[in-house]
């Protein structure tokens, strides 16, 4: 049997103006392995990379050429707070599927909520290191319809749970909390600084402002008995609640 001719290497052509550039795909060329960052024990990605590596060259090049990353750290932090903070993030849970909507806390009540787009941590390694936890530290999470075994809490890694500083639970949550079905909030969110009881106070509707004040005082006392006096308890003003009811 006559020997077969060796197969020609595969080629790809790229037309550029009047010239034609041919590139040969080398079947023996080494394929660079995609670097997949490992996770730390707290659930965040490990952003450490070897000093003498291609990844370090890329990271150093980003810090030296990016107009954003060349800014002083103090100015970058101000930008991160402006871009990622000041929102009320509504947490919705249906059939074990967790979804989120958000809007600025200072926005009018009739303003539409939208899906949060906190994408800065996905831009590059340095931005991830600087901003990964800021959406949890700088926003209020409003628990809309979460049940006792909250899938939302389970979906958070340890670092994310520790970073949450402000909650606004719904009436069902508060009812379960008052019946001791719920754990103390600071046992789950160890750095919780404030909790909004508006949803607890507004149902059932109070008709007299004095009654409203007495109810808030009673709720604050019961919460601090479980959570300690360091936790700040907030609530929307009475006239604002009445305005929302009429609308």
Residue pairs with C-beta under 8 A, 6 or more apart in sequence:
9 24
9 25
9 26
9 27
10 24
10 25
10 27
11 22
11 23
11 24
11 25
12 22
12 23
12 25
13 20
13 21
13 22
13 23
14 20
14 21
14 22
14 23
15 21
35 55
37 45
37 46
37 47
38 45
38 46
39 45
39 46
40 46
40 159
41 158
42 157
42 158
42 159
42 162
43 156
43 157
43 158
43 159
43 160
44 132
44 133
44 157
44 159
45 128
45 132
47 125
47 128
47 129
49 55
49 56
49 59
49 125
50 56
55 125
59 124
59 125
59 126
62 69
62 124
62 126
63 69
63 70
63 126
64 70
68 76
68 79
69 76
69 126
69 127
71 79
76 130
77 130
80 120
80 130
80 131
80 134
81 134
81 138
83 120
84 118
84 120
84 131
84 134
84 135
84 138
84 139
85 134
85 137
85 138
85 139
86 104
86 105
86 106
86 138
86 139
87 102
87 103
87 104
87 105
87 116
87 138
87 139
87 140
88 102
88 103
88 104
88 105
88 139
88 140
88 141
88 142
88 168
89 100
89 101
89 102
89 116
89 135
89 139
89 140
89 141
89 142
90 100
90 101
90 102
90 113
90 142
90 144
91 98
91 100
91 141
91 142
91 143
91 144
91 146
91 152
92 98
92 99
92 100
92 101
92 144
92 145
93 99
93 144
93 145
93 146
93 147
93 150
93 151
93 152
94 145
96 151
97 151
98 151
98 152
98 155
100 115
100 116
101 113
101 114
101 115
101 116
102 113
102 114
102 115
102 116
102 139
103 111
103 112
103 113
103 114
104 111
105 140
109 244
109 247
110 247
116 135
118 135
120 127
120 131
121 127
121 128
121 131
121 132
122 128
133 159
133 160
133 163
136 160
136 163
136 164
136 165
137 163
137 164
137 165
138 165
139 166
140 166
140 167
140 168
140 196
141 164
141 166
141 167
141 168
142 167
142 168
142 169
142 170
142 196
142 199
143 150
143 152
143 167
143 168
143 169
143 170
143 173
144 170
145 170
145 172
146 152
146 153
146 170
146 173
147 172
148 176
148 181
148 182
153 161
153 188
156 164
161 188
161 189
161 190
162 189
162 190
162 191
163 191
164 189
164 191
164 192
165 189
165 191
165 192
165 193
165 194
166 192
166 193
166 194
166 195
166 196
167 185
167 189
167 192
167 194
167 195
167 196
168 195
168 196
168 198
168 199
169 177
169 195
169 199
169 200
170 199
171 199
171 200
171 202
171 203
173 182
174 197
174 199
174 200
176 182
177 185
178 222
184 226
184 227
185 192
185 195
185 227
185 231
186 192
186 227
186 228
186 231
192 227
192 231
193 231
193 232
194 231
194 232
194 233
194 234
195 223
195 227
195 231
195 232
195 233
195 234
196 234
196 235
196 236
197 216
197 219
197 220
197 223
197 233
197 234
197 235
198 234
198 235
198 236
198 241
200 219
201 212
201 215
201 216
201 219
201 235
201 241
202 241
202 245
205 245
206 212
206 215
209 238
212 238
212 241
213 238
216 235
219 233
220 233
223 231
223 233
224 231
224 233
236 244
